[in-house]
Amino acid sequence: MAVRTDAAVPIQAIVGIKPSPHNPSSMRPHQRPPTLGIVAAVAYVIAAFVPYFVLEAPAGVLEFYYAAGLAGPQVLSLFAFVAIVLFAAGRQQRTEPELVAGLTLILGLVLTVVTLHWAVSVPSNVILEAGDVAWFEHHRWVTLLVSAVIPVASLWYARELDVL
């Protein structure tokens, strides 16, 4: 009996390995955008609270830093937590994905605009009072950049669902 070599058989089928549902390569294309949204929202929360754990500044500096603008990132983190829940519900199809894409787009845009307002409202003397910490000068801009990923993930999600 001759072995046929012209048929392509994946090695996984030969050894009996099934693709993992947690492997990104086996992830369905419509799950990637909400996954990015979840990662971005978690990153926003981390970015918002990092100064509390890392920065050794005089008392009151962080309170003044976060009090600039309409709302600081620690308050806006509530929006990020809602985005995490929405993206996860859409990713697992517990909520209509089209609805999730729209809600997270609005939520992400509001989060980004209010974070932008906060970032430009922080007085420069507050940054100087924090001490000689180079990363703290860029913290608000990194937080803004991370917040912008949420509406980008929402737009990608809507596009993947053929809503846009």
N, C-alpha and C positions, 0 to 999 in steps of 0.2 A: 504494500500500500504506500503510495507516494504522498508526501506532505506538500500541500499547496502553499507556495510562497508568494503568490501574486496578490493575495487578499491582505489588506492592511488591517491588522487586529491590534487595538490598543493594548499596551502592556497591562493596564489596570484590569481588562477583561480576562486576561490570561491568568493573573494571580488572584483574581476575585476581589479586588479593591474597588469599593464604591466611592464616588466623589463625596467629599464631606460637605454638608450644607453650610459649614462655617468657612469654607475655602472661598476666597474672593473670586477665584476663577469660575467657581460653580454658581456664583451669585447671579440671580436673574438681573438683566439690565435695568429693570425698573426699581430694583432695590438699592442700586448704587447711590443715586441722588439723596434719598432720605438718610442713608448711612453717612454720607458726607455731612448732611445737615445735623445729624446727631453728634458727630465728632466736632463740628464747628461750635455747636451750642455748649457742649461740655468744655471745649477749649475757652469759650467766652467766660464761663463761670470760673474756670481756673485762672484766667488772666485777670478777672475782676478782683479776685481775693489774694493773689500772689503777694502784693505789697504788705498785707497784714501779717504774713508768715515770714517774709524774707527781709523786709526793710526795717532797719533799726533807726527810726526817726524820733525826734522829740514829740512829746504828747500833743495831740491836736493837729499835727501836720496832715495826717491821713484823713481826718474828719473834714478839714478844710479843703483838701484835695478832692474828695468825693462829693463835697457839697456844691461844687461849681456846676453851673448849668441847670437844666430842668430836673434831671435826675442823674445820679451817679451809677456806675456799673453795678454796684452791689444791689441797688434797687432793680435795675434792668435785668439782673440775673434771673429774676422771676419770669421775665419774658423768655429767657433762654430755657428755663425749666419747662415752660409750656411748650416751647418749640420741640424739645426732646420728646415729650409725651406725644405730640402730634405727629412728628416724623416717625416715631416707633409704631404708632397706630396705623399710619399709612403704609409703612413698610411691611407690616404683618397683615395688612388688609383688614384690620378691625374697624377702620373707618374708610369711607370712600377716598381713594387716593387723590382724585381730582379736587375734592374739598380740602384735603390736607395740603396739597400743593398751593392752593389759593390762600388758605389761612396762614400758612407759614411764610408765604411771600409778603403778605401785609404785615405780619408780626415782625419779620426780619427787616423790612424797610423801616418800620417805626423804630425798631431797636437800633438800626444803623444811624438813622437821622438824629435820634436823641443822644446816642453815643458821640456822634460828630459834634453836636452842640456842646456836650460836656467837655470834649477834648479841646475845643477852641476856647472854652470859657475858663479853663484852669489858668490862674495867674502864674506867671513864670517865677515869681518869688517863692511860691509854694514848692516848686521843684528844687529851687536853690536851698530852701530850709531843710530839705530832706537829707542834706549832707552830700558828700562826694560819691554819689552812686550813679554811674553812667547809664545803667539800664533803665533807671527810673525816669530819665528824660524822655525815653522812647515808649514807656509803658502805655500811655494813653493812645498813641498812634498804633501800637500793636493791637491794643484792645479794639480800636476802631476797625482795623484791618480784619481781625477775626470776626467781628460782628457782620462785616460785609459778605462773608462767606455764606451766611445763613440764607439771605435772599438769592444768592447765586445758586445755591443748592436747590432752592424752591423753584427757580426758573428752569433749571436743568430737569427737575422732577416733572414739572408741567410739560416741558418739551418731550420728555421720554414717554409721557402718557398721551401725547398728541393733543394736548389741550391748547398749546400755543403753536 
